[in-house]
């Protein structure tokens, strides 16, 4: 089971996987999203992810879909609601 390694161009999904110690294979198994789909998102080859698949991935990673597609916007909104 190959782990995702830190790079400068990681997707939000990859970052969340690293934080939680998950491989793409494990994320695929838990979410039901094919590993090839996750790899495509990571390589930014598949640019229009299926919302239902994103939802399933977000559930496994314990976050919202917005955290996976627009993490900077989600962080801004979270900090503005805390203030």
N, CA, C and O atoms as CSV, one atom per row, in Angstrom:
chain,resi,resn,atom,element,x,y,z
A,1,UNK,N,N,0.852,-1.167,0.000
A,1,UNK,CA,C,0.000,0.000,0.000
A,1,UNK,C,C,0.902,1.236,0.000
A,1,UNK,O,O,1.546,1.534,1.006
A,2,UNK,N,N,0.948,1.933,-1.090
A,2,UNK,CA,C,1.815,3.095,-1.232
A,2,UNK,C,C,1.193,4.321,-0.569
A,2,UNK,O,O,0.033,4.651,-0.820
A,3,UNK,N,N,1.964,4.986,0.268
A,3,UNK,CA,C,1.517,6.209,0.937
A,3,UNK,C,C,1.756,7.402,0.021
A,3,UNK,O,O,2.647,7.382,-0.828
A,4,UNK,N,N,0.959,8.425,0.203
A,4,UNK,CA,C,1.100,9.661,-0.552
A,4,UNK,C,C,2.242,10.449,0.084
A,4,UNK,O,O,2.309,10.576,1.306
A,5,UNK,N,N,3.128,10.973,-0.740
A,5,UNK,CA,C,4.266,11.720,-0.216
A,5,UNK,C,C,4.031,13.216,-0.361
A,5,UNK,O,O,3.319,13.662,-1.261
A,6,UNK,N,N,4.644,13.988,0.545
A,6,UNK,CA,C,4.498,15.451,0.521
A,6,UNK,C,C,5.190,16.033,-0.710
A,6,UNK,O,O,6.334,15.702,-1.021
A,7,UNK,N,N,4.469,16.898,-1.390
A,7,UNK,CA,C,4.994,17.651,-2.536
A,7,UNK,C,C,4.351,19.023,-2.455
A,7,UNK,O,O,3.419,19.244,-1.682
A,8,UNK,N,N,4.852,19.925,-3.250
A,8,UNK,CA,C,4.304,21.274,-3.245
A,8,UNK,C,C,2.966,21.400,-3.935
A,8,UNK,O,O,2.226,22.347,-3.668
A,9,UNK,N,N,2.632,20.468,-4.817
A,9,UNK,CA,C,1.407,20.582,-5.616
A,9,UNK,C,C,0.324,19.590,-5.210
A,9,UNK,O,O,-0.448,19.139,-6.056
A,10,UNK,N,N,0.258,19.250,-3.944
A,10,UNK,CA,C,-0.739,18.286,-3.481
A,10,UNK,C,C,-2.150,18.856,-3.566
A,10,UNK,O,O,-2.376,20.046,-3.349
A,11,UNK,N,N,-3.077,17.985,-3.885
A,11,UNK,CA,C,-4.483,18.374,-3.865
A,11,UNK,C,C,-4.968,18.357,-2.419
A,11,UNK,O,O,-4.334,17.742,-1.561
A,12,UNK,N,N,-6.081,19.023,-2.141
A,12,UNK,CA,C,-6.628,18.986,-0.776
A,12,UNK,C,C,-6.931,17.563,-0.300
A,12,UNK,O,O,-6.778,17.261,0.883
A,13,UNK,N,N,-7.356,16.697,-1.207
A,13,UNK,CA,C,-7.638,15.303,-0.835
A,13,UNK,C,C,-6.345,14.622,-0.392
A,13,UNK,O,O,-6.323,13.922,0.620
A,14,UNK,N,N,-5.266,14.831,-1.153
A,14,UNK,CA,C,-3.981,14.233,-0.784
A,14,UNK,C,C,-3.506,14.745,0.568
A,14,UNK,O,O,-3.002,13.972,1.383
A,15,UNK,N,N,-3.662,16.041,0.812
A,15,UNK,CA,C,-3.234,16.616,2.096
A,15,UNK,C,C,-4.010,15.993,3.249
A,15,UNK,O,O,-3.431,15.660,4.284
A,16,UNK,N,N,-5.323,15.836,3.072
A,16,UNK,CA,C,-6.147,15.234,4.126
A,16,UNK,C,C,-5.744,13.773,4.356
A,16,UNK,O,O,-5.728,13.302,5.493
A,17,UNK,N,N,-5.422,13.064,3.279
A,17,UNK,CA,C,-4.991,11.666,3.408
A,17,UNK,C,C,-3.690,11.583,4.203
A,17,UNK,O,O,-3.545,10.724,5.073
A,18,UNK,N,N,-2.751,12.470,3.908
A,18,UNK,CA,C,-1.484,12.480,4.630
A,18,UNK,C,C,-1.729,12.778,6.105
A,18,UNK,O,O,-1.165,12.115,6.976
A,19,UNK,N,N,-2.568,13.772,6.387
A,19,UNK,CA,C,-2.876,14.131,7.779
A,19,UNK,C,C,-3.438,12.937,8.554
A,19,UNK,O,O,-3.149,12.759,9.737
A,20,UNK,N,N,-4.247,12.122,7.863
A,20,UNK,CA,C,-4.910,11.002,8.538
A,20,UNK,C,C,-4.184,9.671,8.358
A,20,UNK,O,O,-4.616,8.643,8.880
A,21,UNK,N,N,-3.071,9.701,7.610
A,21,UNK,CA,C,-2.294,8.480,7.407
A,21,UNK,C,C,-2.959,7.469,6.494
A,21,UNK,O,O,-2.760,6.264,6.644
A,22,UNK,N,N,-3.752,7.957,5.545
A,22,UNK,CA,C,-4.461,7.076,4.612
A,22,UNK,C,C,-3.759,7.041,3.265
A,22,UNK,O,O,-3.228,8.052,2.806
A,23,UNK,N,N,-3.758,5.885,2.642
A,23,UNK,CA,C,-3.308,5.780,1.259
A,23,UNK,C,C,-4.524,5.977,0.352
A,23,UNK,O,O,-5.661,5.930,0.820
A,24,UNK,N,N,-4.290,6.193,-0.922
A,24,UNK,CA,C,-5.423,6.310,-1.854
A,24,UNK,C,C,-6.196,4.997,-1.917
A,24,UNK,O,O,-7.418,4.988,-2.066
A,25,UNK,N,N,-5.474,3.898,-1.801
A,25,UNK,CA,C,-6.135,2.585,-1.825
A,25,UNK,C,C,-7.106,2.453,-0.655
A,25,UNK,O,O,-8.231,1.983,-0.823
A,26,UNK,N,N,-6.666,2.868,0.526
A,26,UNK,CA,C,-7.530,2.793,1.708
A,26,UNK,C,C,-8.697,3.767,1.581
A,26,UNK,O,O,-9.828,3.431,1.934
A,27,UNK,N,N,-8.429,4.971,1.078
A,27,UNK,CA,C,-9.502,5.944,0.863
A,27,UNK,C,C,-10.518,5.388,-0.129
A,27,UNK,O,O,-11.725,5.541,0.055
A,28,UNK,N,N,-10.026,4.749,-1.170
A,28,UNK,CA,C,-10.909,4.138,-2.164
A,28,UNK,C,C,-11.768,3.048,-1.533
A,28,UNK,O,O,-12.973,2.983,-1.775
A,29,UNK,N,N,-11.153,2.200,-0.731
A,29,UNK,CA,C,-11.882,1.100,-0.092
A,29,UNK,C,C,-12.973,1.634,0.832
A,29,UNK,O,O,-14.097,1.131,0.827
A,30,UNK,N,N,-12.640,2.651,1.624
A,30,UNK,CA,C,-13.607,3.183,2.581
A,30,UNK,C,C,-14.716,3.999,1.926
A,30,UNK,O,O,-15.854,3.992,2.396
A,31,UNK,N,N,-14.387,4.705,0.839
A,31,UNK,CA,C,-15.370,5.593,0.214
A,31,UNK,C,C,-16.153,4.936,-0.914
A,31,UNK,O,O,-17.257,5.369,-1.242
A,32,UNK,N,N,-15.585,3.893,-1.506
A,32,UNK,CA,C,-16.233,3.270,-2.652
A,32,UNK,C,C,-15.922,3.971,-3.964
A,32,UNK,O,O,-16.463,3.598,-5.005
A,33,UNK,N,N,-15.064,4.977,-3.931
A,33,UNK,CA,C,-14.655,5.691,-5.144
A,33,UNK,C,C,-13.452,4.949,-5.716
A,33,UNK,O,O,-12.497,4.683,-4.986
A,34,UNK,N,N,-13.476,4.610,-7.002
A,34,UNK,CA,C,-12.359,3.858,-7.590
A,34,UNK,C,C,-11.019,4.565,-7.398
A,34,UNK,O,O,-10.928,5.789,-7.494
A,35,UNK,N,N,-9.981,3.771,-7.126
A,35,UNK,CA,C,-8.657,4.333,-6.912
A,35,UNK,C,C,-8.174,5.084,-8.151
A,35,UNK,O,O,-7.461,6.080,-8.031
A,36,UNK,N,N,-8.555,4.618,-9.331
A,36,UNK,CA,C,-8.168,5.308,-10.573
A,36,UNK,C,C,-8.778,6.707,-10.626
A,36,UNK,O,O,-8.145,7.636,-11.127
A,37,UNK,N,N,-9.977,6.866,-10.123
A,37,UNK,CA,C,-10.618,8.183,-10.068
A,37,UNK,C,C,-9.846,9.093,-9.120
A,37,UNK,O,O,-9.578,10.248,-9.448
A,38,UNK,N,N,-9.490,8.578,-7.950
A,38,UNK,CA,C,-8.716,9.361,-6.982
A,38,UNK,C,C,-7.361,9.755,-7.561
A,38,UNK,O,O,-6.897,10.877,-7.359
A,39,UNK,N,N,-6.730,8.834,-8.279
A,39,UNK,CA,C,-5.448,9.132,-8.919
A,39,UNK,C,C,-5.608,10.205,-9.984
A,39,UNK,O,O,-4.743,11.069,-10.130
A,40,UNK,N,N,-6.707,10.156,-10.728
A,40,UNK,CA,C,-6.977,11.167,-11.747
A,40,UNK,C,C,-7.166,12.547,-11.139
A,40,UNK,O,O,-6.676,13.540,-11.675
A,41,UNK,N,N,-7.879,12.608,-10.017
A,41,UNK,CA,C,-8.050,13.894,-9.323
A,41,UNK,C,C,-6.709,14.406,-8.830
A,41,UNK,O,O,-6.416,15.598,-8.926
A,42,UNK,N,N,-5.894,13.499,-8.300
A,42,UNK,CA,C,-4.596,13.883,-7.760
A,42,UNK,C,C,-3.665,14.400,-8.854
A,42,UNK,O,O,-2.914,15.354,-8.646
A,43,UNK,N,N,-3.722,13.767,-10.006
A,43,UNK,CA,C,-2.886,14.180,-11.136
A,43,UNK,C,C,-3.500,15.365,-11.881
A,43,UNK,O,O,-2.910,15.901,-12.819
A,44,UNK,N,N,-4.691,15.759,-11.445
A,44,UNK,CA,C,-5.452,16.858,-12.057
A,44,UNK,C,C,-5.780,16.581,-13.526
A,44,UNK,O,O,-5.896,17.497,-14.341
A,45,UNK,N,N,-5.928,15.279,-13.838
A,45,UNK,CA,C,-6.345,14.863,-15.176
A,45,UNK,C,C,-7.860,14.917,-15.274
A,45,UNK,O,O,-8.418,15.317,-16.296
A,46,UNK,N,N,-8.520,14.508,-14.192
A,46,UNK,CA,C,-9.986,14.566,-14.127
A,46,UNK,C,C,-10.341,15.856,-13.413
A,46,UNK,O,O,-10.182,15.963,-12.197
A,47,UNK,N,N,-10.818,16.827,-14.159
A,47,UNK,CA,C,-11.047,18.153,-13.575
A,47,UNK,C,C,-12.495,18.399,-13.149
A,47,UNK,O,O,-12.770,19.399,-12.486
A,48,UNK,N,N,-13.415,17.523,-13.507
A,48,UNK,CA,C,-14.820,17.703,-13.137
A,48,UNK,C,C,-15.283,16.532,-12.277
A,48,UNK,O,O,-15.941,15.616,-12.769
A,49,UNK,N,N,-14.936,16.565,-10.992
A,49,UNK,CA,C,-15.312,15.434,-10.143
A,49,UNK,C,C,-16.822,15.330,-9.936
A,49,UNK,O,O,-17.537,16.331,-9.904
A,50,UNK,N,N,-17.273,14.114,-9.800
A,50,UNK,CA,C,-18.668,13.821,-9.521
A,50,UNK,C,C,-18.958,14.237,-8.085
A,50,UNK,O,O,-18.233,13.842,-7.172
A,51,UNK,N,N,-19.996,15.019,-7.873
A,51,UNK,CA,C,-20.318,15.545,-6.546
A,51,UNK,C,C,-20.614,14.409,-5.561
A,51,UNK,O,O,-20.206,14.485,-4.402
A,52,UNK,N,N,-21.296,13.389,-5.989
A,52,UNK,CA,C,-21.603,12.280,-5.090
A,52,UNK,C,C,-20.319,11.579,-4.645
A,52,UNK,O,O,-20.185,11.200,-3.482
A,53,UNK,N,N,-19.368,11.407,-5.580
A,53,UNK,CA,C,-18.092,10.796,-5.217
A,53,UNK,C,C,-17.324,11.693,-4.244
A,53,UNK,O,O,-16.734,11.204,-3.281
A,54,UNK,N,N,-17.333,12.997,-4.495
A,54,UNK,CA,C,-16.683,13.934,-3.572
A,54,UNK,C,C,-17.317,13.861,-2.187
A,54,UNK,O,O,-16.619,13.924,-1.175
A,55,UNK,N,N,-18.624,13.730,-2.146
A,55,UNK,CA,C,-19.337,13.622,-0.873
A,55,UNK,C,C,-18.866,12.391,-0.099
A,55,UNK,O,O,-18.612,12.470,1.103
A,56,UNK,N,N,-18.750,11.255,-0.791
A,56,UNK,CA,C,-18.316,10.032,-0.136
A,56,UNK,C,C,-16.887,10.157,0.381
A,56,UNK,O,O,-16.580,9.674,1.471
A,57,UNK,N,N,-16.011,10.799,-0.390
A,57,UNK,CA,C,-14.631,11.017,0.038
A,57,UNK,C,C,-14.598,11.952,1.242
A,57,UNK,O,O,-13.870,11.710,2.205
A,58,UNK,N,N,-15.388,13.020,1.184
A,58,UNK,CA,C,-15.440,13.975,2.297
A,58,UNK,C,C,-15.915,13.292,3.576
A,58,UNK,O,O,-15.403,13.587,4.656
A,59,UNK,N,N,-16.882,12.389,3.472
A,59,UNK,CA,C,-17.363,11.665,4.653
A,59,UNK,C,C,-16.243,10.857,5.293
A,59,UNK,O,O,-16.089,10.860,6.514
A,60,UNK,N,N,-15.471,10.172,4.475
A,60,UNK,CA,C,-14.371,9.360,4.993
A,60,UNK,C,C,-13.309,10.250,5.637
A,60,UNK,O,O,-12.750,9.906,6.678
A,61,UNK,N,N,-13.037,11.397,5.011
A,61,UNK,CA,C,-11.998,12.291,5.513
A,61,UNK,C,C,-12.490,13.211,6.633
A,61,UNK,O,O,-11.704,13.955,7.220
A,62,UNK,N,N,-13.780,13.158,6.923
A,62,UNK,CA,C,-14.339,13.951,8.011
A,62,UNK,C,C,-14.335,15.440,7.737
A,62,UNK,O,O,-14.025,16.242,8.618
A,63,UNK,N,N,-14.682,15.809,6.507
A,63,UNK,CA,C,-14.707,17.221,6.147
A,63,UNK,C,C,-15.888,17.494,5.221
A,63,UNK,O,O,-16.693,16.600,4.960
A,64,UNK,N,N,-15.992,18.715,4.728
A,64,UNK,CA,C,-17.035,19.106,3.786
A,64,UNK,C,C,-16.481,19.068,2.362
A,64,UNK,O,O,-15.271,19.163,2.158
A,65,UNK,N,N,-17.361,18.929,1.392
A,65,UNK,CA,C,-16.944,18.941,-0.009
A,65,UNK,C,C,-16.160,20.214,-0.326
A,65,UNK,O,O,-15.174,20.178,-1.062
A,66,UNK,N,N,-16.604,21.331,0.234
A,66,UNK,CA,C,-15.935,22.612,-0.024
A,66,UNK,C,C,-14.466,22.572,0.394
A,66,UNK,O,O,-13.624,23.218,-0.229
A,67,UNK,N,N,-14.160,21.814,1.448
A,67,UNK,CA,C,-12.782,21.697,1.903
A,67,UNK,C,C,-11.905,20.987,0.876
A,67,UNK,O,O,-10.687,21.164,0.855
A,68,UNK,N,N,-12.537,20.184,0.030
A,68,UNK,CA,C,-11.789,19.418,-0.961
A,68,UNK,C,C,-11.646,20.145,-2.286
A,68,UNK,O,O,-10.679,19.925,-3.014
A,69,UNK,N,N,-12.607,21.014,-2.606
A,69,UNK,CA,C,-12.532,21.676,-3.906
A,69,UNK,C,C,-12.101,23.132,-3.816
A,69,UNK,O,O,-11.513,23.668,-4.755
A,70,UNK,N,N,-12.387,23.769,-2.698
A,70,UNK,CA,C,-12.014,25.167,-2.500
A,70,UNK,C,C,-11.535,25.359,-1.068
A,70,UNK,O,O,-12.197,26.045,-0.289
A,71,UNK,N,N,-10.401,24.770,-0.702
A,71,UNK,CA,C,-9.981,24.820,0.702
A,71,UNK,C,C,-9.702,26.234,1.204
A,71,UNK,O,O,-9.979,26.537,2.364
A,72,UNK,N,N,-9.164,27.095,0.360
A,72,UNK,CA,C,-8.876,28.459,0.796
A,72,UNK,C,C,-10.167,29.204,1.113
A,72,UNK,O,O,-10.230,29.938,2.099
A,73,UNK,N,N,-11.193,29.025,0.292
A,73,UNK,CA,C,-12.480,29.666,0.514
A,73,UNK,C,C,-13.127,29.132,1.795
A,73,UNK,O,O,-13.694,29.900,2.571
A,74,UNK,N,N,-13.043,27.832,2.012
A,74,UNK,CA,C,-13.624,27.236,3.210
A,74,UNK,C,C,-12.925,27.750,4.466
A,74,UNK,O,O,-13.576,27.986,5.484
A,75,UNK,N,N,-11.604,27.926,4.402
A,75,UNK,CA,C,-10.860,28.460,5.557
A,75,UNK,C,C,-11.264,29.906,5.837
A,75,UNK,O,O,-11.415,30.298,6.994
A,76,UNK,N,N,-11.437,30.691,4.791
A,76,UNK,CA,C,-11.841,32.092,4.950
A,76,UNK,C,C,-13.220,32.167,5.595
A,76,UNK,O,O,-13.441,32.977,6.495
A,77,UNK,N,N,-14.149,31.327,5.141
A,77,UNK,CA,C,-15.502,31.347,5.680
A,77,UNK,C,C,-15.508,30.899,7.137
A,77,UNK,O,O,-16.245,31.454,7.952
A,78,UNK,N,N,-14.701,29.911,7.469
A,78,UNK,CA,C,-14.630,29.430,8.843
A,78,UNK,C,C,-14.062,30.499,9.765
A,78,UNK,O,O,-14.547,30.679,10.882
A,79,UNK,N,N,-13.042,31.204,9.306
A,79,UNK,CA,C,-12.447,32.238,10.160
A,79,UNK,C,C,-13.368,33.448,10.289
A,79,UNK,O,O,-13.350,34.121,11.319
A,80,UNK,N,N,-14.168,33.735,9.271
A,80,UNK,CA,C,-15.082,34.871,9.357
A,80,UNK,C,C,-16.266,34.577,10.271
A,80,UNK,O,O,-16.812,35.500,10.876
A,81,UNK,N,N,-16.678,33.317,10.386
A,81,UNK,CA,C,-17.773,32.967,11.282
A,81,UNK,C,C,-17.300,32.897,12.734
A,81,UNK,O,O,-18.102,33.054,13.654
A,82,UNK,N,N,-16.005,32.662,12.944
A,82,UNK,CA,C,-15.462,32.611,14.296
A,82,UNK,C,C,-15.270,34.016,14.862
A,82,UNK,O,O,-15.313,34.211,16.077
A,83,UNK,N,N,-15.057,34.992,13.981
A,83,UNK,CA,C,-14.768,36.359,14.430
A,83,UNK,C,C,-15.997,37.107,14.887
A,83,UNK,O,O,-15.899,38.266,15.291
